[in-house]
Amino acid sequence: MIPKDPMILLSWVNTQLRDRYPSLDELCQSEGVERSFLEASLGSIDYVYEPESNRFV
């Protein structure tokens, strides 16, 4: 289950990207979550996806 709280979600997503997935698109496809949901939720706390480092910063 994907966390709803943006701060917890940030930690979860970045850990998944670091340990399991080479891209945000692969994480979204595998976990069944919309990329737009992640970007909006984490954007609400001023984080954006950085493809070069494969994490939200």
mmCIF file as gemmi writes it, N, C-alpha and C atoms, coordinates in Angstrom:
data_model
loop_
_atom_site.group_PDB
_atom_site.id
_atom_site.type_symbol
_atom_site.label_atom_id
_atom_site.label_alt_id
_atom_site.label_comp_id
_atom_site.label_asym_id
_atom_site.label_entity_id
_atom_site.label_seq_id
_atom_site.pdbx_PDB_ins_code
_atom_site.Cartn_x
_atom_site.Cartn_y
_atom_site.Cartn_z
_atom_site.occupancy
_atom_site.B_iso_or_equiv
_atom_site.pdbx_formal_charge
_atom_site.auth_seq_id
_atom_site.auth_asym_id
_atom_site.pdbx_PDB_model_num
ATOM 1 N N . MET Axp A 1 ? 0.841 -1.184 0 1 0 ? 1 A 1
ATOM 2 C CA . MET Axp A 1 ? 0 0 0 1 0 ? 1 A 1
ATOM 3 C C . MET Axp A 1 ? 0.885 1.246 0 1 0 ? 1 A 1
ATOM 4 N N . ILE Axp A 2 ? 0.503 2.2 -0.794 1 0 ? 2 A 1
ATOM 5 C CA . ILE Axp A 2 ? 1.28 3.427 -0.941 1 0 ? 2 A 1
ATOM 6 C C . ILE Axp A 2 ? 0.854 4.441 0.121 1 0 ? 2 A 1
ATOM 7 N N . PRO Axp A 3 ? 1.823 5.022 0.836 1 0 ? 3 A 1
ATOM 8 C CA . PRO Axp A 3 ? 1.486 6.016 1.871 1 0 ? 3 A 1
ATOM 9 C C . PRO Axp A 3 ? 0.764 7.227 1.289 1 0 ? 3 A 1
ATOM 10 N N . LYS Axp A 4 ? -0.147 7.786 2.047 1 0 ? 4 A 1
ATOM 11 C CA . LYS Axp A 4 ? -0.899 8.979 1.615 1 0 ? 4 A 1
ATOM 12 C C . LYS Axp A 4 ? -0.253 10.27 2.104 1 0 ? 4 A 1
ATOM 13 N N . ASP Axp A 5 ? 0.371 10.24 3.271 1 0 ? 5 A 1
ATOM 14 C CA . ASP Axp A 5 ? 1.028 11.43 3.809 1 0 ? 5 A 1
ATOM 15 C C . ASP Axp A 5 ? 2.211 11.777 2.908 1 0 ? 5 A 1
ATOM 16 N N . PRO Axp A 6 ? 2.283 13.012 2.399 1 0 ? 6 A 1
ATOM 17 C CA . PRO Axp A 6 ? 3.342 13.371 1.452 1 0 ? 6 A 1
ATOM 18 C C . PRO Axp A 6 ? 4.767 13.153 1.973 1 0 ? 6 A 1
ATOM 19 N N . MET Axp A 7 ? 5.029 13.422 3.231 1 0 ? 7 A 1
ATOM 20 C CA . MET Axp A 7 ? 6.385 13.238 3.758 1 0 ? 7 A 1
ATOM 21 C C . MET Axp A 7 ? 6.76 11.753 3.823 1 0 ? 7 A 1
ATOM 22 N N . ILE Axp A 8 ? 5.827 10.928 4.23 1 0 ? 8 A 1
ATOM 23 C CA . ILE Axp A 8 ? 6.076 9.49 4.275 1 0 ? 8 A 1
ATOM 24 C C . ILE Axp A 8 ? 6.162 8.941 2.857 1 0 ? 8 A 1
ATOM 25 N N . LEU Axp A 9 ? 5.306 9.458 1.975 1 0 ? 9 A 1
ATOM 26 C CA . LEU Axp A 9 ? 5.343 9.065 0.572 1 0 ? 9 A 1
ATOM 27 C C . LEU Axp A 9 ? 6.694 9.396 -0.046 1 0 ? 9 A 1
ATOM 28 N N . LEU Axp A 10 ? 7.231 10.56 0.242 1 0 ? 10 A 1
ATOM 29 C CA . LEU Axp A 10 ? 8.534 10.963 -0.266 1 0 ? 10 A 1
ATOM 30 C C . LEU Axp A 10 ? 9.604 9.939 0.117 1 0 ? 10 A 1
ATOM 31 N N . SER Axp A 11 ? 9.637 9.577 1.358 1 0 ? 11 A 1
ATOM 32 C CA . SER Axp A 11 ? 10.62 8.602 1.825 1 0 ? 11 A 1
ATOM 33 C C . SER Axp A 11 ? 10.424 7.26 1.131 1 0 ? 11 A 1
ATOM 34 N N . TRP Axp A 12 ? 9.188 6.819 1.042 1 0 ? 12 A 1
ATOM 35 C CA . TRP Axp A 12 ? 8.884 5.529 0.415 1 0 ? 12 A 1
ATOM 36 C C . TRP Axp A 12 ? 9.287 5.532 -1.054 1 0 ? 12 A 1
ATOM 37 N N . VAL Axp A 13 ? 8.883 6.57 -1.79 1 0 ? 13 A 1
ATOM 38 C CA . VAL Axp A 13 ? 9.179 6.637 -3.228 1 0 ? 13 A 1
ATOM 39 C C . VAL Axp A 13 ? 10.682 6.678 -3.46 1 0 ? 13 A 1
ATOM 40 N N . ASN Axp A 14 ? 11.398 7.535 -2.757 1 0 ? 14 A 1
ATOM 41 C CA . ASN Axp A 14 ? 12.839 7.633 -2.98 1 0 ? 14 A 1
ATOM 42 C C . ASN Axp A 14 ? 13.556 6.343 -2.612 1 0 ? 14 A 1
ATOM 43 N N . THR Axp A 15 ? 13.092 5.653 -1.606 1 0 ? 15 A 1
ATOM 44 C CA . THR Axp A 15 ? 13.676 4.358 -1.253 1 0 ? 15 A 1
ATOM 45 C C . THR Axp A 15 ? 13.421 3.337 -2.356 1 0 ? 15 A 1
ATOM 46 N N . GLN Axp A 16 ? 12.198 3.31 -2.88 1 0 ? 16 A 1
ATOM 47 C CA . GLN Axp A 16 ? 11.885 2.394 -3.976 1 0 ? 16 A 1
ATOM 48 C C . GLN Axp A 16 ? 12.728 2.698 -5.208 1 0 ? 16 A 1
ATOM 49 N N . LEU Axp A 17 ? 12.869 3.976 -5.527 1 0 ? 17 A 1
ATOM 50 C CA . LEU Axp A 17 ? 13.667 4.372 -6.683 1 0 ? 17 A 1
ATOM 51 C C . LEU Axp A 17 ? 15.138 4.008 -6.484 1 0 ? 17 A 1
ATOM 52 N N . ARG Axp A 18 ? 15.621 4.149 -5.306 1 0 ? 18 A 1
ATOM 53 C CA . ARG Axp A 18 ? 17.025 3.821 -5.023 1 0 ? 18 A 1
ATOM 54 C C . ARG Axp A 18 ? 17.27 2.312 -5.062 1 0 ? 18 A 1
ATOM 55 N N . ASP Axp A 19 ? 16.353 1.547 -4.465 1 0 ? 19 A 1
ATOM 56 C CA . ASP Axp A 19 ? 16.598 0.119 -4.263 1 0 ? 19 A 1
ATOM 57 C C . ASP Axp A 19 ? 16.018 -0.805 -5.328 1 0 ? 19 A 1
ATOM 58 N N . ARG Axp A 20 ? 14.932 -0.388 -6.009 1 0 ? 20 A 1
ATOM 59 C CA . ARG Axp A 20 ? 14.22 -1.347 -6.848 1 0 ? 20 A 1
ATOM 60 C C . ARG Axp A 20 ? 13.964 -0.924 -8.287 1 0 ? 20 A 1
ATOM 61 N N . TYR Axp A 21 ? 13.831 0.357 -8.536 1 0 ? 21 A 1
ATOM 62 C CA . TYR Axp A 21 ? 13.37 0.795 -9.856 1 0 ? 21 A 1
ATOM 63 C C . TYR Axp A 21 ? 14.343 1.785 -10.499 1 0 ? 21 A 1
ATOM 64 N N . PRO Axp A 22 ? 14.672 1.574 -11.766 1 0 ? 22 A 1
ATOM 65 C CA . PRO Axp A 22 ? 15.592 2.482 -12.456 1 0 ? 22 A 1
ATOM 66 C C . PRO Axp A 22 ? 14.931 3.765 -12.962 1 0 ? 22 A 1
ATOM 67 N N . SER Axp A 23 ? 13.593 3.86 -12.839 1 0 ? 23 A 1
ATOM 68 C CA . SER Axp A 23 ? 12.908 5.082 -13.281 1 0 ? 23 A 1
ATOM 69 C C . SER Axp A 23 ? 11.568 5.216 -12.569 1 0 ? 23 A 1
ATOM 70 N N . LEU Axp A 24 ? 11.054 6.438 -12.576 1 0 ? 24 A 1
ATOM 71 C CA . LEU Axp A 24 ? 9.75 6.698 -11.977 1 0 ? 24 A 1
ATOM 72 C C . LEU Axp A 24 ? 8.65 5.969 -12.742 1 0 ? 24 A 1
ATOM 73 N N . ASP Axp A 25 ? 8.768 5.924 -14.06 1 0 ? 25 A 1
ATOM 74 C CA . ASP Axp A 25 ? 7.755 5.225 -14.858 1 0 ? 25 A 1
ATOM 75 C C . ASP Axp A 25 ? 7.683 3.739 -14.511 1 0 ? 25 A 1
ATOM 76 N N . GLU Axp A 26 ? 8.829 3.107 -14.292 1 0 ? 26 A 1
ATOM 77 C CA . GLU Axp A 26 ? 8.825 1.691 -13.923 1 0 ? 26 A 1
ATOM 78 C C . GLU Axp A 26 ? 8.215 1.482 -12.541 1 0 ? 26 A 1
ATOM 79 N N . LEU Axp A 27 ? 8.506 2.37 -11.602 1 0 ? 27 A 1
ATOM 80 C CA . LEU Axp A 27 ? 7.891 2.286 -10.28 1 0 ? 27 A 1
ATOM 81 C C . LEU Axp A 27 ? 6.372 2.375 -10.411 1 0 ? 27 A 1
ATOM 82 N N . CYS Axp A 28 ? 5.902 3.36 -11.157 1 0 ? 28 A 1
ATOM 83 C CA . CYS Axp A 28 ? 4.461 3.571 -11.308 1 0 ? 28 A 1
ATOM 84 C C . CYS Axp A 28 ? 3.786 2.359 -11.945 1 0 ? 28 A 1
ATOM 85 N N . GLN Axp A 29 ? 4.391 1.822 -12.984 1 0 ? 29 A 1
ATOM 86 C CA . GLN Axp A 29 ? 3.814 0.67 -13.664 1 0 ? 29 A 1
ATOM 87 C C . GLN Axp A 29 ? 3.772 -0.545 -12.743 1 0 ? 29 A 1
ATOM 88 N N . SER Axp A 30 ? 4.849 -0.796 -12.053 1 0 ? 30 A 1
ATOM 89 C CA . SER Axp A 30 ? 4.926 -1.976 -11.187 1 0 ? 30 A 1
ATOM 90 C C . SER Axp A 30 ? 4.01 -1.865 -9.969 1 0 ? 30 A 1
ATOM 91 N N . GLU Axp A 31 ? 3.92 -0.668 -9.394 1 0 ? 31 A 1
ATOM 92 C CA . GLU Axp A 31 ? 3.126 -0.471 -8.174 1 0 ? 31 A 1
ATOM 93 C C . GLU Axp A 31 ? 1.673 -0.094 -8.463 1 0 ? 31 A 1
ATOM 94 N N . GLY Axp A 32 ? 1.351 0.153 -9.731 1 0 ? 32 A 1
ATOM 95 C CA . GLY Axp A 32 ? -0.026 0.484 -10.096 1 0 ? 32 A 1
ATOM 96 C C . GLY Axp A 32 ? -0.478 1.845 -9.604 1 0 ? 32 A 1
ATOM 97 N N . VAL Axp A 33 ? 0.416 2.806 -9.677 1 0 ? 33 A 1
ATOM 98 C CA . VAL Axp A 33 ? 0.091 4.165 -9.227 1 0 ? 33 A 1
ATOM 99 C C . VAL Axp A 33 ? 0.309 5.131 -10.388 1 0 ? 33 A 1
ATOM 100 N N . GLU Axp A 34 ? -0.52 6.142 -10.457 1 0 ? 34 A 1
ATOM 101 C CA . GLU Axp A 34 ? -0.397 7.149 -11.508 1 0 ? 34 A 1
ATOM 102 C C . GLU Axp A 34 ? 0.768 8.085 -11.207 1 0 ? 34 A 1
ATOM 103 N N . ARG Axp A 35 ? 1.58 8.299 -12.219 1 0 ? 35 A 1
ATOM 104 C CA . ARG Axp A 35 ? 2.709 9.222 -12.066 1 0 ? 35 A 1
ATOM 105 C C . ARG Axp A 35 ? 2.214 10.609 -11.677 1 0 ? 35 A 1
ATOM 106 N N . SER Axp A 36 ? 1.103 11.038 -12.263 1 0 ? 36 A 1
ATOM 107 C CA . SER Axp A 36 ? 0.562 12.367 -11.956 1 0 ? 36 A 1
ATOM 108 C C . SER Axp A 36 ? 0.189 12.495 -10.484 1 0 ? 36 A 1
ATOM 109 N N . PHE Axp A 37 ? -0.289 11.4 -9.876 1 0 ? 37 A 1
ATOM 110 C CA . PHE Axp A 37 ? -0.608 11.418 -8.441 1 0 ? 37 A 1
ATOM 111 C C . PHE Axp A 37 ? 0.65 11.651 -7.617 1 0 ? 37 A 1
ATOM 112 N N . LEU Axp A 38 ? 1.721 10.908 -7.937 1 0 ? 38 A 1
ATOM 113 C CA . LEU Axp A 38 ? 2.966 11.067 -7.187 1 0 ? 38 A 1
ATOM 114 C C . LEU Axp A 38 ? 3.534 12.467 -7.361 1 0 ? 38 A 1
ATOM 115 N N . GLU Axp A 39 ? 3.571 12.943 -8.593 1 0 ? 39 A 1
ATOM 116 C CA . GLU Axp A 39 ? 4.13 14.267 -8.848 1 0 ? 39 A 1
ATOM 117 C C . GLU Axp A 39 ? 3.313 15.371 -8.179 1 0 ? 39 A 1
ATOM 118 N N . ALA Axp A 40 ? 1.992 15.24 -8.167 1 0 ? 40 A 1
ATOM 119 C CA . ALA Axp A 40 ? 1.144 16.251 -7.521 1 0 ? 40 A 1
ATOM 120 C C . ALA Axp A 40 ? 1.292 16.197 -6.005 1 0 ? 40 A 1
ATOM 121 N N . SER Axp A 41 ? 1.283 14.996 -5.464 1 0 ? 41 A 1
ATOM 122 C CA . SER Axp A 41 ? 1.384 14.851 -4.015 1 0 ? 41 A 1
ATOM 123 C C . SER Axp A 41 ? 2.723 15.356 -3.5 1 0 ? 41 A 1
ATOM 124 N N . LEU Axp A 42 ? 3.798 14.957 -4.17 1 0 ? 42 A 1
ATOM 125 C CA . LEU Axp A 42 ? 5.115 15.398 -3.725 1 0 ? 42 A 1
ATOM 126 C C . LEU Axp A 42 ? 5.385 16.842 -4.126 1 0 ? 42 A 1
ATOM 127 N N . GLY Axp A 43 ? 4.756 17.302 -5.177 1 0 ? 43 A 1
ATOM 128 C CA . GLY Axp A 43 ? 4.845 18.706 -5.55 1 0 ? 43 A 1
ATOM 129 C C . GLY Axp A 43 ? 4.221 19.61 -4.501 1 0 ? 43 A 1
ATOM 130 N N . SER Axp A 44 ? 3.221 19.084 -3.789 1 0 ? 44 A 1
ATOM 131 C CA . SER Axp A 44 ? 2.557 19.878 -2.746 1 0 ? 44 A 1
ATOM 132 C C . SER Axp A 44 ? 3.494 20.21 -1.589 1 0 ? 44 A 1
ATOM 133 N N . ILE Axp A 45 ? 4.595 19.447 -1.475 1 0 ? 45 A 1
ATOM 134 C CA . ILE Axp A 45 ? 5.611 19.757 -0.45 1 0 ? 45 A 1
ATOM 135 C C . ILE Axp A 45 ? 6.921 20.198 -1.126 1 0 ? 45 A 1
ATOM 136 N N . ASP Axp A 46 ? 6.776 20.714 -2.363 1 0 ? 46 A 1
ATOM 137 C CA . ASP Axp A 46 ? 7.88 21.325 -3.111 1 0 ? 46 A 1
ATOM 138 C C . ASP Axp A 46 ? 8.987 20.364 -3.528 1 0 ? 46 A 1
ATOM 139 N N . TYR Axp A 47 ? 8.616 19.138 -3.851 1 0 ? 47 A 1
ATOM 140 C CA . TYR Axp A 47 ? 9.578 18.175 -4.388 1 0 ? 47 A 1
ATOM 141 C C . TYR Axp A 47 ? 9.216 17.868 -5.831 1 0 ? 47 A 1
ATOM 142 N N . VAL Axp A 48 ? 10.234 17.731 -6.665 1 0 ? 48 A 1
ATOM 143 C CA . VAL Axp A 48 ? 10.05 17.379 -8.074 1 0 ? 48 A 1
ATOM 144 C C . VAL Axp A 48 ? 10.961 16.204 -8.407 1 0 ? 48 A 1
ATOM 145 N N . TYR Axp A 49 ? 10.537 15.421 -9.4 1 0 ? 49 A 1
ATOM 146 C CA . TYR Axp A 49 ? 11.338 14.281 -9.83 1 0 ? 49 A 1
ATOM 147 C C . TYR Axp A 49 ? 12.51 14.755 -10.661 1 0 ? 49 A 1
ATOM 148 N N . GLU Axp A 50 ? 13.678 14.252 -10.333 1 0 ? 50 A 1
ATOM 149 C CA . GLU Axp A 50 ? 14.904 14.553 -11.065 1 0 ? 50 A 1
ATOM 150 C C . GLU Axp A 50 ? 15.395 13.263 -11.725 1 0 ? 50 A 1
ATOM 151 N N . PRO Axp A 51 ? 15.147 13.109 -13.033 1 0 ? 51 A 1
ATOM 152 C CA . PRO Axp A 51 ? 15.501 11.861 -13.719 1 0 ? 51 A 1
ATOM 153 C C . PRO Axp A 51 ? 16.989 11.514 -13.655 1 0 ? 51 A 1
ATOM 154 N N . GLU Axp A 52 ? 17.846 12.526 -13.668 1 0 ? 52 A 1
ATOM 155 C CA . GLU Axp A 52 ? 19.288 12.276 -13.643 1 0 ? 52 A 1
ATOM 156 C C . GLU Axp A 52 ? 19.728 11.513 -12.402 1 0 ? 52 A 1
ATOM 157 N N . SER Axp A 53 ? 19.106 11.825 -11.28 1 0 ? 53 A 1
ATOM 158 C CA . SER Axp A 53 ? 19.457 11.132 -10.026 1 0 ? 53 A 1
ATOM 159 C C . SER Axp A 53 ? 18.407 10.105 -9.635 1 0 ? 53 A 1
ATOM 160 N N . ASN Axp A 54 ? 17.323 10.024 -10.427 1 0 ? 54 A 1
ATOM 161 C CA . ASN Axp A 54 ? 16.239 9.076 -10.169 1 0 ? 54 A 1
ATOM 162 C C . ASN Axp A 54 ? 15.694 9.2 -8.746 1 0 ? 54 A 1
ATOM 163 N N . ARG Axp A 55 ? 15.334 10.426 -8.39 1 0 ? 55 A 1
ATOM 164 C CA . ARG Axp A 55 ? 14.744 10.672 -7.067 1 0 ? 55 A 1
ATOM 165 C C . ARG Axp A 55 ? 14.01 11.996 -7.062 1 0 ? 55 A 1
ATOM 166 N N . PHE Axp A 56 ? 13.189 12.164 -6.05 1 0 ? 56 A 1
ATOM 167 C CA . PHE Axp A 56 ? 12.511 13.449 -5.838 1 0 ? 56 A 1
ATOM 168 C C . PHE Axp A 56 ? 13.411 14.311 -4.961 1 0 ? 56 A 1
ATOM 169 N N . VAL Axp A 57 ? 13.61 15.544 -5.419 1 0 ? 57 A 1
ATOM 170 C CA . VAL Axp A 57 ? 14.473 16.484 -4.681 1 0 ? 57 A 1
ATOM 171 C C . VAL Axp A 57 ? 13.74 17.801 -4.482 1 0 ? 57 A 1
